[in-house]
């Protein structure tokens, strides 16, 4: 835990007070004659159907491998403002940082059963979605890995905006029995990265996470993906991440230098009971120091244009602070 406390001490300013909201879950509509007929037919075949003729989680998850193999493909077209790692430029400094994180997590996976990972933060705007997305992209660059990035931040989803794809249908629609899993799972073109968007806005996100279908979904995904990376709401603003942490194998906490306070990180760790906290990712480091040292080291061996060994390239890098 000493490394965690060292990272916590790098935080600077006070954040806003914590708050949470919970609302009641709406009752499902009564079944009609068409539903009863569909349900009877499904019972004869050993499956079950939810209102609207949609298969319920238990029966569909038995065919999860087929759903994954036949998932529709979407183009890799992230919005530029998202600062997503570019797989075509692997020697950029941010990509190297996420590869280091990937290496540490994959090592942990060899000594303990880790497949589902919650990425969260104490407060908003600390970089949890940025970290979850880039970690998933970096993990998917390994040829033998199958990675799923799932947006469980039902309150402020971001994966759909980052990849410029529709948010709905998504996880909330699936948990409410409106769609099948095959309708919401997508694969990014040319990669081993799969996506689950958050779905239609829900007035009761915490109660959706409490459904038995949510735990069943995570348990099934764990068996078919090397890593299931969940983007979740901040710990001190909603109980969603705390609940998800109890259903997943590990949690990574993201803090931002100059924003996250030692007190907020302490309270966040206490809310998780520190049971499955794998570590802390420090975000917001100065760009100049990292880039200059990294560029100097790699340019010593490679000419960026010719990609060939050279004696040495003198390069000066401006000291630009991260925005």
C-alpha positions, -999 to 999 in steps of 0.1 A, spaced: 0 0 0 30 23 3 29 31 -35 -8 39 -32 -2 64 -4 27 79 -24 4 85 -53 -23 99 -31 1 125 -17 6 140 -52 -29 153 -53 -36 190 -47 -69 208 -44 -102 200 -27 -130 186 -47 -168 190 -44 -188 170 -17 -201 136 -25 -237 129 -33 -257 100 -46 -291 95 -61 -314 65 -61 -348 62 -76 -374 35 -78 -375 10 -106 -405 12 -130 -428 -19 -132 -426 -39 -164 -457 -38 -187 -482 -66 -184 -478 -95 -209 -500 -96 -240 -512 -126 -260 -483 -124 -284 -458 -126 -255 -476 -156 -240 -475 -175 -273 -438 -167 -277 -431 -178 -241 -449 -211 -247 -428 -218 -278 -396 -209 -260 -404 -232 -231 -407 -261 -254 -371 -254 -267 -356 -249 -233 -353 -210 -234 -373 -182 -220 -385 -149 -234 -389 -115 -219 -416 -89 -228 -414 -79 -264 -401 -113 -275 -365 -108 -263 -345 -137 -249 -336 -133 -212 -300 -133 -201 -296 -168 -189 -306 -185 -221 -288 -162 -245 -255 -162 -225 -252 -199 -233 -245 -189 -269 -221 -161 -260 -192 -174 -280 -213 -173 -312 -225 -138 -304 -189 -126 -300 -177 -143 -332 -206 -127 -352 -206 -93 -335 -211 -64 -360 -180 -44 -369 -177 -6 -364 -149 16 -378 -121 28 -356 -129 65 -357 -124 80 -323 -131 117 -318 -98 137 -317 -107 154 -284 -107 121 -266 -69 118 -268 -71 81 -277 -38 62 -282 -30 58 -319 -22 21 -327 -4 33 -358 21 53 -338 32 29 -311 63 49 -300 44 79 -287 50 85 -250 13 81 -239 11 48 -256 42 36 -238 27 46 -204 -4 25 -211 17 -4 -223 35 -2 -189 2 -4 -172 -9 -32 -194 23 -52 -186 17 -48 -148 -19 -59 -151 -11 -89 -173 16 -99 -148 -9 -98 -119 -32 -119 -141 -7 -147 -141 -6 -149 -103 -43 -144 -95 -76 -148 -114 -82 -113 -130 -105 -109 -159 -130 -81 -149 -116 -47 -140 -134 -16 -128 -118 17 -136 -131 45 -115 -121 77 -97 -130 95 -65 -146 125 -83 -155 136 -118 -130 149 -144 -100 129 -131 -95 108 -162 -112 74 -155 -128 72 -189 -96 83 -206 -77 56 -187 -103 28 -193 -104 35 -231 -67 37 -237 -60 7 -215 -85 -13 -235 -71 -2 -268 -36 -10 -256 -46 -45 -244 -63 -52 -277 -30 -46 -295 -18 -80 -282 -27 -106 -309 -37 -133 -284 -60 -111 -263 -97 -105 -266 -108 -73 -248 -141 -58 -239 -146 -22 -230 -180 -18 -213 -196 16 -204 -212 10 -170 -214 48 -163 -251 50 -169 -252 85 -155 -226 102 -178 -217 77 -205 -187 85 -228 -177 54 -248 -203 62 -275 -190 97 -279 -153 86 -279 -159 61 -307 -186 81 -324 -212 53 -323 -248 53 -311 -252 49 -273 -285 30 -276 -293 2 -276 -268 -7 -249 -263 -23 -215 -293 -6 -198 -316 -18 -226 -303 -53 -223 -307 -54 -185 -343 -42 -189 -350 -70 -214 -356 -47 -243 -329 -61 -266 -306 -92 -269 -269 -91 -261 -263 -97 -298 -280 -64 -305 -255 -43 -284 -221 -61 -287 -198 -45 -313 -162 -51 -325 -138 -24 -335 -126 -30 -371 -92 -45 -374 -88 -51 -337 -96 -76 -309 -115 -48 -291 -152 -52 -284 -175 -25 -271 -207 -23 -250 -222 12 -248 -243 24 -218 -276 24 -236 -307 45 -230 -307 69 -200 -322 53 -170 -338 70 -139 -326 41 -117 -291 31 -127 -282 16 -93 -312 -6 -93 -303 -19 -128 -269 -29 -115 -286 -48 -86 -305 -70 -110 -294 -107 -111 -290 -103 -149 -261 -78 -144 -241 -103 -123 -249 -131 -147 -237 -110 -176 -204 -101 -160 -198 -137 -150 -204 -149 -185 -182 -122 -201 -154 -131 -177 -153 -166 -192 -150 -154 -228 -128 -123 -227 -92 -120 -214 -101 -86 -200 -135 -70 -194 -128 -33 -186 -156 -14 -170 -159 24 -170 -179 34 -139 -191 65 -122 -170 83 -96 -170 66 -61 -179 96 -41 -208 107 -63 -227 75 -67 -227 39 -52 -225 23 -87 -187 17 -87 -188 3 -52 -214 -23 -63 -196 -31 -95 -164 -36 -75 -180 -64 -55 -189 -82 -88 -155 -78 -105 -120 -91 -99 -101 -59 -94 -104 -21 -92 -81 6 -105 -84 41 -90 -75 71 -112 -63 103 -95 -54 136 -111 -24 156 -100 -35 191 -87 -71 181 -85 -76 149 -64 -72 154 -27 -56 130 -2 -89 130 18 -110 121 -12 -88 92 -22 -88 80 14 -126 81 15 -127 64 -20 -105 35 -8 -125 31 24 -157 28 4 -141 0 -15 -128 -16 17 -95 -19 -1 -104 -55 -9 -96 -57 -46 -79 -24 -53 -50 -33 -76 -34 2 -76 -37 39 -85 -31 55 -119 -18 90 -116 -31 113 -144 -22 148 -154 16 146 -152 36 173 -170 38 165 -207 72 181 -212 93 161 -188 78 128 -199 80 135 -236 115 149 -236 131 119 -218 110 94 -237 118 110 -271 155 112 -263 157 75 -254 139 62 -284 155 86 -309 189 73 -297 181 41 -315 156 49 -342 152 74 -370 114 82 -369 112 86 -407 134 57 -418 127 35 -387 164 24 -389 192 23 -363 213 54 -361 241 67 -339 221 95 -322 196 122 -330 198 154 -311 163 167 -304 149 194 -283 114 190 -270 94 220 -257 83 218 -221 46 220 -226 23 215 -196 -6 191 -200 -39 209 -204 
